Amino acid sequence: MDTHAPGYSADKDAVLKRLRRIEGQVRGLQRMVEEDTYCIDVLTQVSAATKALESVALSLLDEHLSHCVHDAIASGEGAEAKIAEASAAIARLVRS
């Protein structure tokens, strides 16, 4: 486990704000299903929540590359591992 601060730490409040907004979207989806909302309307909101999560994921990936991977390359310590982690994260995002 890495003991350094995560790359997003400078933007932590903004990331948390975005995640709370997404959490609200998901609660709204639950409410829509409880209220028997039309399928297509629910699916439209699922798509919006999915895109919001993808946006957060891409932002976190960008921060990881800009900070964690960059710092590992600059220091010469653990660069291969950080690049492998980034590649694996990209692969998971593409598959999802």
Beta strands, then each sheet from edge to edge (+ up, - down):
end
